[in-house]
Amino acid sequence: MWVIAAIALGAIAVWPSYIRNSANAAHAASLPSAAPVVADYAMRDRTIAFWEGAVREHHRGDMLSPEKLSGLYLQRYRERGDIDDVTRAIGAARGSLRAQPYGNIPAEVDLASALVALHRFKQALAITRYVERLAPGDSAMAVREASLDLELGRYDAGRALIVKLERQAGSTAQGTSMIPLDTLLTRYDELTGHVARARERFERTAANENSLYDESAQQRAWFFFRAGELAFEAGDNDGALADEHQALAVFPGYSEANRLLARFSCALHRWQECLSAAQASAAVVPYPEVLGYEVDAQRALGDPAAAAQTDDLIVTIERIGNVQRVSDRLLAIYYSEHHERVDDAYAIATRELAVRDDIFTEDTLAWSAAMDGRWDEARRRIGRALAYGTENALLHYHSGIIALHFGDRARAARELRAALALNPSFHPIYADDARAQLAQLP
C-alpha cells in the first residue's frame, strides 16, 4: 500500500510538468516548419552590380531598374549597416520617380523606407499617406503608417489604425498574410504593457516568417533577433541568448544579433562573451551602444587602456561618424549612463526629441536630464515615458531613482521592485544598484 501511495503521490507531483511539456510539444508541432535558408546575401554585390549597369544604360522611361536598385541598396544596408547605401537608395528611388512620377508606388515605398533608416520619420509618414491616397484600402500601407505613428509617439493615432486593421483582417485571418499586422501588434503590445502577450503573438509570427523559402536570410534572422529582445524584457535570459544565437545561425555575422548578445551578456556579467559579441557587432557597424558594451567588458576584464581607447572612439563617432544623426539616442544613453559629458548627453537627447517624441526618447531625455542635475525635467519626462504602462525594467529603474531624489520612497520602492520583477539582470550596474537601494528602503 505504501509503495502504491508513493507512486501515486509521485505521479501527482509530476503531472503538471507532464501536462505543460505535452502542451508545449503540441504547440510547437502546430507551428509551420522552417524553410531552408538561402544565402542570398552572398550574391548581393553581384546583383547590385547588374542593376547598376542597367541604370547606367539610361533607357528612356526606365523606372524599373532604379527602383530595383533602390530596394537592393536598402537590403544591403540592413545586412551591413553602411549608411551610404541608404543615401544610394534615396538617389535610385528618386531616379525611378523621375522616370515615372505618378503612380510609382514601389519607388515611393523605397524612398519612405530609406527615410526611416535615416530617422526622418515625419517625411516618411508624409510619403506613406500620399501612397495611401494612390492606393486606398491598401492594408500594407496602413500598417506602415501605424508603425510610423508608434515611432513618432503618436500612440492614439497608431491605435486607431490598429483597431481598423484588426477589424478588416477579421477573426479567421492567419498565416503568412498576417505577418506585417502581427509584427505591428507585437510592438504595440510591448509599448503598452503587455510583453507576455507580445511574446506569445510573436512566436507564431516568427514561425510564419521562417516558413517562407523566398525571404532573405537577414529578414528571417531579424525575427529571431526580435524574439530575443522580447525574451530579455520578460526576464527569460536563456531564451534571449538562444534566440540571438539562432539569428546568427540563419544569417552569420548579423550585427544586430551580436549587439543584443553583447547587451545580454554584459547584463549577466559574462564579460568575455560580452566583449566578443560587441567586437563582432562593431566590426560591422560601430554604433555607440556596442562600443559602450565593449568599454564595460574591457574595464571588467582589467584592461583600462583598451577601454579608454574605445571610449575615445565613441567621441570620434559623434564628431565625424554621426552626420545623419542616426546615433543621437545611443550617444545620449552612453554619455549619461557612464557619467561622461552629461551636458552634451542632455543636448543630444533634446535634439532627438524633435525627431521622434516616443516613450524611449522621453526616457532618454529623463535620464540625461537627471544626470545633468535637471531633476524637475527628469521627473516630468519619466512620467511621460511611463504613461502607457510600458513593461521595461530600465524605465522603471530610472523612475525609481528619480522618485528617490525627490524623497518619494514609496514610489521609488515600487518602481525598483517592478524593474527587478521584470528581469533581475536587466543591466550590468543598475540591477545591482536597484537591489542596494531597495535594501535601504522600507
NORFENNOR-V519930 format. One record per residue. N is the residue number from 1. RES is the residue in one small letter. PHI is phi in whole degrees, 0 to 359 (NA if undefined). Layout:
n: (N | N)
res: (RES | RES)
phi: (PHI | PHI)
//
This chain:
n: (1 | 2 | 3 | 4 | 5 | 6 | 7 | 8 | 9 | 10 | 11 | 12 | 13 | 14 | 15 | 16 | 17 | 18 | 19 | 20 | 21 | 22 | 23 | 24 | 25 | 26 | 27 | 28 | 29 | 30 | 31 | 32 | 33 | 34 | 35 | 36 | 37 | 38 | 39 | 40 | 41 | 42 | 43 | 44 | 45 | 46 | 47 | 48 | 49 | 50 | 51 | 52 | 53 | 54 | 55 | 56 | 57 | 58 | 59 | 60 | 61 | 62 | 63 | 64 | 65 | 66 | 67 | 68 | 69 | 70 | 71 | 72 | 73 | 74 | 75 | 76 | 77 | 78 | 79 | 80 | 81 | 82 | 83 | 84 | 85 | 86 | 87 | 88 | 89 | 90 | 91 | 92 | 93 | 94 | 95 | 96 | 97 | 98 | 99 | 100 | 101 | 102 | 103 | 104 | 105 | 106 | 107 | 108 | 109 | 110 | 111 | 112 | 113 | 114 | 115 | 116 | 117 | 118 | 119 | 120 | 121 | 122 | 123 | 124 | 125 | 126 | 127 | 128 | 129 | 130 | 131 | 132 | 133 | 134 | 135 | 136 | 137 | 138 | 139 | 140 | 141 | 142 | 143 | 144 | 145 | 146 | 147 | 148 | 149 | 150 | 151 | 152 | 153 | 154 | 155 | 156 | 157 | 158 | 159 | 160 | 161 | 162 | 163 | 164 | 165 | 166 | 167 | 168 | 169 | 170 | 171 | 172 | 173 | 174 | 175 | 176 | 177 | 178 | 179 | 180 | 181 | 182 | 183 | 184 | 185 | 186 | 187 | 188 | 189 | 190 | 191 | 192 | 193 | 194 | 195 | 196 | 197 | 198 | 199 | 200 | 201 | 202 | 203 | 204 | 205 | 206 | 207 | 208 | 209 | 210 | 211 | 212 | 213 | 214 | 215 | 216 | 217 | 218 | 219 | 220 | 221 | 222 | 223 | 224 | 225 | 226 | 227 | 228 | 229 | 230 | 231 | 232 | 233 | 234 | 235 | 236 | 237 | 238 | 239 | 240 | 241 | 242 | 243 | 244 | 245 | 246 | 247 | 248 | 249 | 250 | 251 | 252 | 253 | 254 | 255 | 256 | 257 | 258 | 259 | 260 | 261 | 262 | 263 | 264 | 265 | 266 | 267 | 268 | 269 | 270 | 271 | 272 | 273 | 274 | 275 | 276 | 277 | 278 | 279 | 280 | 281 | 282 | 283 | 284 | 285 | 286 | 287 | 288 | 289 | 290 | 291 | 292 | 293 | 294 | 295 | 296 | 297 | 298 | 299 | 300 | 301 | 302 | 303 | 304 | 305 | 306 | 307 | 308 | 309 | 310 | 311 | 312 | 313 | 314 | 315 | 316 | 317 | 318 | 319 | 320 | 321 | 322 | 323 | 324 | 325 | 326 | 327 | 328 | 329 | 330 | 331 | 332 | 333 | 334 | 335 | 336 | 337 | 338 | 339 | 340 | 341 | 342 | 343 | 344 | 345 | 346 | 347 | 348 | 349 | 350 | 351 | 352 | 353 | 354 | 355 | 356 | 357 | 358 | 359 | 360 | 361 | 362 | 363 | 364 | 365 | 366 | 367 | 368 | 369 | 370 | 371 | 372 | 373 | 374 | 375 | 376 | 377 | 378 | 379 | 380 | 381 | 382 | 383 | 384 | 385 | 386 | 387 | 388 | 389 | 390 | 391 | 392 | 393 | 394 | 395 | 396 | 397 | 398 | 399 | 400 | 401 | 402 | 403 | 404 | 405 | 406 | 407 | 408 | 409 | 410 | 411 | 412 | 413 | 414 | 415 | 416 | 417 | 418 | 419 | 420 | 421 | 422 | 423 | 424 | 425 | 426 | 427 | 428 | 429 | 430 | 431 | 432 | 433 | 434 | 435 | 436 | 437 | 438 | 439 | 440 | 441 | 442)
res: (m | w | v | i | a | a | i | a | l | g | a | i | a | v | w | p | s | y | i | r | n | s | a | n | a | a | h | a | a | s | l | p | s | a | a | p | v | v | a | d | y | a | m | r | d | r | t | i | a | f | w | e | g | a | v | r | e | h | h | r | g | d | m | l | s | p | e | k | l | s | g | l | y | l | q | r | y | r | e | r | g | d | i | d | d | v | t | r | a | i | g | a | a | r | g | s | l | r | a | q | p | y | g | n | i | p | a | e | v | d | l | a | s | a | l | v | a | l | h | r | f | k | q | a | l | a | i | t | r | y | v | e | r | l | a | p | g | d | s | a | m | a | v | r | e | a | s | l | d | l | e | l | g | r | y | d | a | g | r | a | l | i | v | k | l | e | r | q | a | g | s | t | a | q | g | t | s | m | i | p | l | d | t | l | l | t | r | y | d | e | l | t | g | h | v | a | r | a | r | e | r | f | e | r | t | a | a | n | e | n | s | l | y | d | e | s | a | q | q | r | a | w | f | f | f | r | a | g | e | l | a | f | e | a | g | d | n | d | g | a | l | a | d | e | h | q | a | l | a | v | f | p | g | y | s | e | a | n | r | l | l | a | r | f | s | c | a | l | h | r | w | q | e | c | l | s | a | a | q | a | s | a | a | v | v | p | y | p | e | v | l | g | y | e | v | d | a | q | r | a | l | g | d | p | a | a | a | a | q | t | d | d | l | i | v | t | i | e | r | i | g | n | v | q | r | v | s | d | r | l | l | a | i | y | y | s | e | h | h | e | r | v | d | d | a | y | a | i | a | t | r | e | l | a | v | r | d | d | i | f | t | e | d | t | l | a | w | s | a | a | m | d | g | r | w | d | e | a | r | r | r | i | g | r | a | l | a | y | g | t | e | n | a | l | l | h | y | h | s | g | i | i | a | l | h | f | g | d | r | a | r | a | a | r | e | l | r | a | a | l | a | l | n | p | s | f | h | p | i | y | a | d | d | a | r | a | q | l | a | q | l | p)
phi: (NA | 297 | 296 | 298 | 296 | 297 | 296 | 297 | 297 | 297 | 297 | 298 | 296 | 270 | 301 | 302 | 294 | 298 | 298 | 297 | 296 | 295 | 295 | 296 | 295 | 295 | 296 | 297 | 292 | 281 | 279 | 294 | 285 | 287 | 279 | 302 | 271 | 257 | 281 | 297 | 299 | 292 | 258 | 300 | 298 | 294 | 294 | 297 | 300 | 298 | 287 | 298 | 297 | 297 | 293 | 295 | 287 | 54 | 290 | 301 | 75 | 282 | 261 | 287 | 300 | 295 | 293 | 300 | 295 | 300 | 298 | 291 | 300 | 296 | 293 | 294 | 298 | 297 | 276 | 239 | 75 | 281 | 296 | 296 | 294 | 291 | 294 | 296 | 297 | 297 | 299 | 292 | 298 | 292 | 297 | 296 | 289 | 292 | 287 | 220 | 291 | 247 | 77 | 272 | 297 | 303 | 291 | 297 | 295 | 300 | 297 | 297 | 297 | 294 | 293 | 298 | 300 | 270 | 64 | 264 | 292 | 293 | 293 | 296 | 295 | 298 | 294 | 300 | 294 | 297 | 296 | 297 | 289 | 287 | 230 | 299 | 87 | 285 | 294 | 298 | 287 | 294 | 298 | 298 | 297 | 296 | 298 | 292 | 302 | 294 | 297 | 274 | 81 | 268 | 290 | 293 | 295 | 298 | 297 | 300 | 293 | 298 | 300 | 297 | 294 | 297 | 295 | 293 | 292 | 80 | 281 | 265 | 294 | 198 | 84 | 295 | 294 | 267 | 304 | 300 | 292 | 295 | 296 | 296 | 297 | 300 | 296 | 294 | 300 | 299 | 289 | 253 | 86 | 226 | 294 | 299 | 294 | 298 | 295 | 298 | 295 | 287 | 301 | 289 | 300 | 295 | 295 | 297 | 298 | 281 | 271 | 274 | 288 | 262 | 275 | 293 | 299 | 297 | 296 | 294 | 295 | 302 | 291 | 290 | 305 | 291 | 299 | 295 | 298 | 294 | 299 | 295 | 300 | 272 | 88 | 269 | 290 | 296 | 297 | 297 | 297 | 296 | 296 | 292 | 294 | 294 | 301 | 289 | 291 | 283 | 227 | 303 | 79 | 298 | 296 | 294 | 295 | 295 | 300 | 289 | 300 | 297 | 299 | 294 | 295 | 299 | 299 | 270 | 62 | 266 | 291 | 292 | 296 | 300 | 297 | 297 | 292 | 296 | 294 | 295 | 291 | 293 | 295 | 266 | 224 | 279 | 291 | 303 | 300 | 289 | 294 | 297 | 296 | 296 | 301 | 299 | 292 | 297 | 293 | 294 | 272 | 81 | 234 | 295 | 295 | 296 | 297 | 295 | 296 | 294 | 299 | 297 | 296 | 298 | 296 | 298 | 299 | 299 | 281 | 236 | 250 | 237 | 300 | 275 | 65 | 285 | 257 | 303 | 298 | 295 | 294 | 298 | 295 | 297 | 297 | 289 | 292 | 259 | 54 | 242 | 45 | 294 | 291 | 294 | 302 | 295 | 295 | 293 | 295 | 294 | 296 | 297 | 300 | 289 | 273 | 204 | 263 | 258 | 304 | 282 | 291 | 299 | 294 | 300 | 292 | 299 | 288 | 297 | 296 | 298 | 292 | 265 | 80 | 260 | 291 | 298 | 293 | 302 | 295 | 294 | 290 | 292 | 297 | 292 | 296 | 260 | 296 | 255 | 73 | 302 | 268 | 223 | 300 | 294 | 299 | 293 | 297 | 304 | 299 | 296 | 291 | 294 | 298 | 297 | 300 | 269 | 80 | 272 | 292 | 294 | 293 | 301 | 297 | 297 | 289 | 292 | 294 | 298 | 299 | 288 | 293 | 291 | 199 | 298 | 238 | 287 | 203 | 296 | 245 | 292 | 296 | 294 | 294 | 300 | 293 | 294 | 294 | 296 | 297 | 260 | 257 | 291)
//
